[in-house]
Amino acid sequence: MHERMRVSVDDEMTVEGTTVTMTVTVHAEDHYSFNRGQADIASGAPDDANGRFTEVGWAKPFPTSGGLTRTITWQVGSPEGATEVLTEEPGG
């Protein structure tokens, strides 16, 4: 059975006076493995070909995860002047 990548989003918005601040965090989890009949998304290499490394013990499936947080600030009525700060989660 193929598990799909899981993505979740947390967000928070505050307004202080005329300043709006929005913080959005995206979390992603996936399980890297070889699945018969499927292929690598980036290279297109068939999992059937690379799966032999798992069968002989040279490779094994593993979980991956990461995320990022973006904080965007702007003045009420002036979203074109927004500023953005990007931070990565630890291990992301």
N, C-alpha and C positions, 0 to 999 in steps of 0.2 A: 504494500500500500504506500502510495506517495503522499507525504505530508506537504502541505503548502506553507509558504512563508507566512508568518503572522506579523501583522503591523497594528500598532495601536497609537493613538494620539491623545495627549493631555494638553489642555490649554487653560489659560487664565487671562482675564482682561481687567484692568483697573483704570479708573479715571480719577485724577487728582487735579482739581482746578480745571485748566484747559489742556492738560497733558494726558494722553491715552497711552497706555503701555499694554501690549499683548505679548504673552510668552507662550510659545507652542513647542512641545516636545514630541518627537516621533520616535517610537521604539520599534525595533524589528528583531524577529527571531527566525532562524531557519535551521534546518538539519541537513548538512552536506552529506550526500550519499550517492551511490550509483544505483539506478533503478532500471531494470531491464525494459527495453522498448522506449526509453527516453534519451535525451541528449543534454549536454552541457549548454547552458544558455549563451555563454560568451563565445565559445569556440565552435559549437555545433558538433563536437566530438561525441559519438554515440556512447552512452553509458555501458552498452554491451561490450564495447572494446576496452574501456577503462576499468570495468567491473572486475576483470581478472586480477587486478592488483589487490582487491579486497579478498578474493577467493584464495590467493596464495599468501595472504598475511602482510603484504607490503603497504597496505593502506587500510584505514578503517573510517567509518562514518563518524561525524562529530557535530555537535551543536555550535552554532554561531549566533551572536547577538550584537547589537549596537544601537546607537541612537544619536540624535542631535537635538539641540535646543536653539531656537531663534527667538530673540527678544526684539520687538519692533516698537518704536516710540514715535508718536506724532502729535501735533497740536490739533485740537478739535476743529474740524472744517478745513484742515490742510493736510490730507493724507499724502500729497505729492512731496512733502518735506520729510517723510518718514526716514528714520535712521534704523539700522539693523545691526544686531550683535549676534554672532554665531558662536556657540560653544558645543563641544562634543561631550558626550557622557563618558565617564571613566570606562575604559575597556572598549570604547566604541570606535 
